Amino acid sequence: MPKVALIMGSKSDWPSLKGCVDVLRSFGIEVEVHVASAHRTPEKVAAFADSARENGFEAIIAAAGKAAHLAGVIAGHTTLPVIGIPIKSSLMDGLDSLLSTVQMPTGIPVATVAVGGGDNAAYLAAQMLSIKYPELAKKLGEHREKMAAAIEADDAEIRAQL
């Protein structure tokens, strides 16, 4: 079974990340969730990232707000794919978090989703893992078919009102 880590910089990020866990689990992906801060617990973050591959993780999703260095610090300590979720903060409506997450130096990439885009981080992780796990590719295709069918139903409903 594929295994992904979800690391958040603060427990206050949890409400916007529950959907990420739900999406991962809906695809049969094991997810382990932790709170660790790039600034307040840097040794914990580094140790986790350094040992992530040997602990069976195949991707890491990191969510943080404000300075939002968590995903970048993790990426600096592992060659696993890292997906960053910028979290909306009280400051610049999440723009600060977005820029802190997406602006990485060459050679240390962080795939970055939209501010608060936890669900899309999970879908992106599933897509990455589908390269190795064909059953994920099948589930992703089925999910897309369901989304398309829902749009067709919405279209028919709206047209029926005219």
Secondary structure, 3 states (H helix, E strand, C coil): CCEEEEEECCHHHHHHCHHHHHHHHHCCCEEEEEECCCCCCHHHHHHHHHHCCCCCCCEEEEEEECCCCHHHHHHHCCCCCEEEEEECCCCCCCHHHHHHHHCCCCCCCCEECCCCCHHHHHHHHHHHHCCCCHHHHHHHHHHHHHHHHHHHHHHHHHHHCC
